[in-house]
Amino acid sequence: MLIFAVDDEQRALASLRNAITEAMPGAEIMGFTRSADVLDAVCEQKMRPDIVFSDIRMPGASGIELAVSIKNVSPETRIIFVTGYSDYTMDAFKVHANGYLVKPVSPEDIRVEIYHLHIKPEKSTDRLRVQCFGKFEVFWEDAPLRFERMKTKELLAYLVDQNGVECTTDEIAAVIWEDEEDLKKAKHRLRNLVNDLRAALRRIGQEDVIIKSGHKLMINRGAIDCDYYKMLDGDVDALNLYHGLYMTQFPWAQFTEGKLYFR
């Protein structure tokens, strides 16, 4: 599914994209800050978005005018207006908009609109989706990946944070249990976490996400869809999703957060 998100304010656009991404994790989402670029994508590049979430009040062509132009070329595209103003409702109805949302938009708002469009969220079966910006979360298809142990998620988070670098079990145990003086006990706990992580990945056919060699572990960078990695690779959309928060539930992640801040 192809979804366009349109807002002339970068911060508002990033917020809208975040909400859509959380609600529709399997969708391809393209962000635009100018109506002209949207029209170029639809008219010149022949893209046919399934849904367009568009602000109404924008410089140049308004969201209403943009919707009319899109419908003329791509009548099957659904239009959902997103605005901070409530006085455009009647204009939205006049262009046969499929929905109308008032900012700030939440993922639940998006899900409700998608439900009314009778479109099921697509499931991404190719790769595990990993969210590092804000709280660390892991998704398989459209649901959080479940682990038997609470610390297993932290193990995966640390391996993701290390960006494909081999990590020794001593290093990992020292980071996850920094207050534990008995390293032997910590390493025993770590073995349980590794077994839990590998079992969780095996259940969904994603064993290649983690590479284990002796007493070393590393993340298979190419086996996951990760906002942090996309940002490192120069993806502008991923950069727009970053607002200074990174794996906020883990104190050891502050080092990487600091590096990202000064990029």
SEFI-600030 format. One record per residue (C-alpha): residue in one letter; x, y, z. Coordinates in steps of 0.25 Angstrom, whole numbers, padded with zeros to 4 digits, always signed. Layout:
! SEFI-600030
AXYZ ...
! end
This chain:
! SEFI-600030
M+0000+0000+0000 L+0005+0014-0004 I+0002+0025+0006 F+0005+0040+0004 A+0006+0049+0016 V+0006+0064+0013 D+0008+0076+0022 D+0016+0088+0020 E+0022+0088+0034 Q+0033+0078+0036 R+0030+0075+0050 A+0015+0073+0047 L+0019+0064+0036 A+0028+0056+0044 S+0018+0054+0055 L+0007+0050+0044 R+0017+0040+0038 N+0020+0034+0051 A+0005+0032+0054 I+0003+0026+0040 T+0015+0017+0042 E+0011+0011+0055 A-0003+0009+0050 M+0001+0003+0037 P+0015-0003+0038 G+0014-0011+0025 A+0011+0002+0017 E+0021+0010+0008 I+0019+0024+0013 M+0024+0036+0005 G+0025+0050+0012 F+0023+0063+0005 T+0024+0078+0009 R+0019+0084-0004 S+0007+0082-0012 A+0015+0084-0025 D+0023+0071-0021 V+0011+0063-0019 L+0005+0067-0032 D+0018+0064-0039 A+0018+0050-0033 V+0004+0047-0037 C+0003+0054-0051 E+0018+0053-0056 Q+0023+0041-0049 K+0009+0033-0050 M+0009+0029-0035 R-0004+0025-0030 P-0005+0026-0015 D-0016+0018-0008 I-0018+0028+0002 V-0014+0043+0004 F-0013+0049+0018 S-0012+0064+0015 D-0012+0077+0023 I-0022+0087+0018 R-0016+0100+0020 M-0003+0101+0012 P+0004+0111+0004 G+0001+0110-0011 A-0009+0100-0014 S-0018+0097-0002 G-0021+0083+0002 I-0035+0085-0003 E-0029+0089-0017 L-0019+0078-0016 A-0029+0067-0014 V-0037+0072-0026 S-0025+0071-0035 I-0022+0057-0029 K-0036+0052-0031 N-0036+0057-0045 V-0024+0048-0049 S-0026+0037-0039 P-0040+0035-0035 E-0038+0023-0027 T-0029+0030-0017 R-0035+0032-0003 I-0033+0046+0003 I-0033+0049+0018 F-0031+0063+0022 V-0022+0066+0034 T-0023+0080+0040 G-0022+0088+0053 Y-0035+0096+0048 S-0049+0091+0049 D-0055+0101+0040 Y-0052+0094+0027 T-0061+0082+0029 M-0071+0086+0019 D-0061+0089+0009 A-0055+0075+0011 F-0069+0069+0009 K-0070+0076-0004 V-0058+0069-0010 H-0063+0056-0005 A-0052+0054+0005 N-0052+0040+0011 G-0048+0045+0025 Y-0045+0057+0033 L-0035+0058+0045 V-0032+0069+0055 K-0017+0070+0059 P-0010+0065+0067 V-0013+0051+0060 S-0011+0038+0068 P-0008+0024+0062 E-0022+0021+0067 D-0028+0032+0059 I-0021+0026+0047 R-0026+0012+0050 V-0041+0017+0051 E-0040+0024+0038 I-0034+0012+0031 Y-0045+0003+0037 H-0056+0012+0031 L-0049+0011+0018 H-0050-0004+0019 I-0035-0006+0017 K-0027-0016+0026 P-0013-0011+0030 E-0003-0019+0022 K+0006-0028+0028 S+0021-0027+0026 T+0026-0042+0025 D+0040-0039+0020 R+0047-0033+0031 L+0046-0031+0046 R+0043-0016+0048 V+0051-0009+0059 Q+0048+0004+0065 C+0059+0011+0072 F+0054+0026+0072 G+0047+0029+0085 K+0045+0015+0092 F+0051+0003+0087 E+0041-0006+0081 V+0041-0018+0072 F+0029-0022+0062 W+0027-0035+0054 E+0016-0032+0044 D+0007-0022+0051 A+0009-0027+0065 P+0020-0026+0076 L+0029-0038+0076 R+0027-0045+0090 F+0039-0051+0098 E+0038-0060+0110 R+0048-0051+0118 M+0047-0036+0120 K+0062-0034+0118 T+0062-0041+0105 K+0057-0029+0098 E+0069-0021+0104 L+0078-0031+0099 L+0073-0029+0085 A+0073-0014+0087 Y+0088-0014+0091 L+0092-0023+0079 V+0084-0013+0069 D+0091-0001+0076 Q+0104-0007+0073 N+0101-0006+0058 G+0106-0020+0053 V+0119-0020+0062 E+0122-0033+0069 C+0120-0033+0084 T+0126-0043+0094 T+0117-0049+0105 D+0125-0042+0115 E+0123-0029+0109 I+0108-0031+0108 A+0106-0036+0122 A+0114-0025+0128 V+0105-0015+0121 I+0091-0021+0124 W+0095-0024+0138 E+0104-0013+0141 D+0102-0014+0156 E+0104-0029+0157 E+0118-0032+0163 D+0117-0047+0160 L+0120-0047+0145 K+0119-0062+0145 K+0104-0061+0150 A+0102-0050+0140 K+0107-0059+0128 H+0098-0070+0132 R+0086-0060+0132 L+0091-0056+0118 R+0091-0070+0113 N+0076-0071+0116 L+0073-0058+0109 V+0081-0062+0097 N+0073-0075+0096 D+0060-0068+0098 L+0063-0058+0087 R+0067-0069+0077 A+0054-0076+0081 A+0046-0064+0078 L+0052-0062+0065 R+0051-0076+0061 R+0036-0076+0063 I+0035-0066+0052 G+0045-0071+0043 Q+0055-0060+0045 E+0067-0067+0051 D+0077-0060+0043 V+0074-0047+0050 I+0085-0051+0061 I+0098-0057+0057 K+0105-0065+0068 S+0120-0069+0067 G+0125-0076+0079 H+0124-0066+0091 K+0121-0054+0082 L+0108-0049+0076 M+0104-0038+0066 I+0092-0033+0059 N+0090-0036+0044 R+0088-0022+0040 G+0082-0025+0026 A+0071-0035+0033 I+0063-0024+0040 D+0056-0011+0036 C+0061-0001+0046 D+0059+0014+0047 Y+0073+0016+0053 Y+0080+0009+0042 K+0072+0017+0031 M+0076+0030+0037 L+0091+0025+0038 D+0090+0022+0023 G+0085+0036+0020 D+0070+0033+0018 V+0064+0047+0019 D+0050+0042+0024 A+0057+0034+0035 L+0064+0047+0039 N+0051+0054+0040 L+0046+0044+0050 Y+0057+0046+0060 H+0054+0057+0070 G+0065+0055+0080 L+0060+0042+0087 Y+0067+0029+0085 M+0064+0015+0093 T+0059+0024+0104 Q+0057+0012+0114 F+0071+0008+0114 P+0082+0017+0121 W+0093+0011+0113 A+0087+0016+0100 Q+0090+0031+0104 F+0104+0030+0098 T+0098+0027+0084 E+0087+0038+0087 G+0098+0048+0089 K+0105+0044+0076 L+0092+0045+0068 Y+0090+0059+0074 F+0103+0064+0069 R+0102+0058+0055 
! end
